[in-house]
Amino acid sequence: MLSEEEQLEILQKYDPESNTRNVTGIFKKIVFFGLLAFSIFQLYTSIGTPFTAYIQRSIHLGFALALIFILFPARKKVGVKRNKVPFYDIILSLLAIGVGLYWPLLIDELVLRVGRVSPLDMVVGVIAILLTLEAARRAVGLPITIISVTFLVYAFLGPYFPGFLAHRGQDLKSVVQLMFYTTDGILGTPISVSATFIFVFLLFGAFLVKTGVGAYFNDLAVVLAGRLVGGPAKVAIFSSALQGTISGSSVANVVGSGSYTIPMMKKLGYRKEFAGGVEAAASTGGQIMPPIMGAAAFLMVEFIGGVTYWQIAKAAAIPALLYFTGVWIMTHFEAKRVGLQGMAEDQIPDRKETLKKIYLLLPIIGIIVFLLAGIATMKAALLGIVLTIVVSAFDKSTRLGLKDMIHALVDGARTALAVAAATACAGIIVGVVVKTGLGLSLATGLISAAGGNIFLTLFFTMLAAIVLGMGSPTTANYVITSTIAAPAIITLLMLDNPDAAVPLVVAISAHLFVFYFGIIADITPPVALAAFAAAGISGGDPIKTGVTSAKLAVAAFIIPYMFVFNPAMLMIGASIPEIVWVVATAIIGMIAIGAGMIGYWYRKCNWIERIIAIGTGLLLIYPETITDIVGLVLFAVMFVIQWLSRNKDEDNNKVAAVS
């Protein structure tokens, strides 16, 4: 297993959120108490609504920006210990505090002169925009900053753009007013979600981690899956699915569980690239795994409107199940192909001791129950934190003392910094889209480019989401694609009845579509950060690891298309028999696709069998009765052929062994 130093080095290399200064002295105390104050403020505002939207969001922004400039250096040097905070970052941090306090201190004046911007307002607004862009560059990465700047340039130079992209253009005053003095820009919906739902759920995850639940996930996964064929790989899948409930980062998930599972897979006999690919695919799937999905899922609630987080999580349940089923099946076939067995008995933790700590899962189960009972999302997260503290007291080894709780508050706030920067920067993009009408223009252009064909529209959207996801976090990716591409998908799906209200299932399927492909970008070459991080642990080739992870996660490239056309897969407006049929045929389809992709079922498959297997799987996953029937017949024929010829292969192997 990798040491903490080695894990940190990999995180710093592939995850911008982890590449921070190791501050000491007075700055260490400033950061500690600043993060603690940040969490206390957020908890205070989540218990009630003591502040207006402008005050809450601007203070949230001020906290995040000020701490980012202290913690995140202007230049990244991986593996170098940095503890000095240069004078210019101190100045930037102080300016960020000023920006955060501007609305709370002058709210009466700002409200009275709404629509009119004073010279001081202009200065503060410009500073707020520049600080947001720089903070996002440091904490999230350069791509999101470039995208945001591009949108700002588009706002200014609208008349010079060709065709449907042209607009009348905006001056500096109107842009500054939009970005910092309305709720359509930096202080808009994205950062509102960061300051409410996301922050509290990050705190919930931090409290869970303090109980030791991360290590427990690994132990539980080994107990349940370690002795199966190819045990360590299945442990990685099981553990990563659980880790995904408390981690919103694919890279962090890879390093957290992969430092434990990848060495085990290599020891058993898996190739370096395959071991890394399994972990990357499984860890990336954590963001689509209910009940706690990636941060963009919370944005989805606000962007769709009229929908609860529970409805989003419920809709994502079957696609997530199919995703992990696909990875599991292909891992199983690879283990059978290579001849790998499970883990030795002495490598399995004590079952009784492991199962004694099953109570650590109660907070996660509790979140599901709270959401199912109709409790508001933020309140459910708060109750989850309380339940975590209560559950931790069941055993001395997991009990959270006051010091542990304080550190959980600090750790939760630390993980929220990059999210706040990303959502603030995403607000710039949303503001430009709203002000210029770019969203409607691009949606119309996308439909036109696809010739009104829904399949082509979905395909172009997939490409856009993957390309954007290669350089920007899921949150920003979702904001861009949901404002540009999701309306195009909805428009085409509603062609038969364009004047009717958009059904919930259509809205959710369109938004989940772009959400999925933004996440899958983490394992899609040539820039597959989760796969690269896994390669850093396994020692394998990064590109080959990325290709392997994409192959293992092939379900994620198919399922989004399926649920757009088959609402039963999202469990919205579908009967139980429909849901059972959809899940059953899709799982059978994944078995066929897995056999085709790996080239092994009960024996090795030739290239003709592999093509037929993949085709059979696609027929079974496609939501039509006739394709299901044809697929089932082909599946049965292939199954019989494989099963009967398997015995002949075994006999040939025995003869070869005797000879």
Secondary structure, DSSP 8 states (H G I E B T S, - for coil): ---HHHHHHHHHHH-GGG------HHHHHHHHHHHHHHHHHHHHHHHS--S-HHHHHHHHHHHHHHHHHHHS-SS--TT-------HHHHHHHHHHHHHHHHHHHHHHHHHHTTT---HHHHHHHHHHHHHHHHHHHHHT-HHHHHHHHHHHHHHHSGGGS-GGG------HHHHHHHHHSSTTSTTSHHHHHIIIIIHHHHHHHHHHHHTTHHHHHHHHHHHHHTTSTTHHHHHHHHHHHHHTTT---HHHHHHHHHHHHHHHHHHHT--HHHHHHHHHHHHHHGGG-SSS--HHHHHHHHHH-S--HHHHHHHHHHHHHHHHHHHHHHHHHHHHHHT-----GGGS--HHHHHHTGGGGHHHHHHHHHHHTT--HHHHHHHHHHHHHHHHTTSTTT---HHHHHHHHHHHHHHHHHHHHHHHHHHHHHHHHHHHTHHHHHHHHHHHHTTT-HHHHHHHHHHHHHHHHTTS-HHHHHHHHHHHTHHHHHHHHTTTSTTS---HHHHHHHHHHHHHHHHHGGGSTTS-HHHHHHHHHH---HHHHHHHHHHHTHHHHHHHHHHHH-GGGGTSS--HHHHHHHHHHHHHHHHHHHHHHHTBSSSB--HHHHHHHHHHHHHHHSS-HHHHHHHHHHHHHHHHHHHHHHHHHHHHHHHHHH-
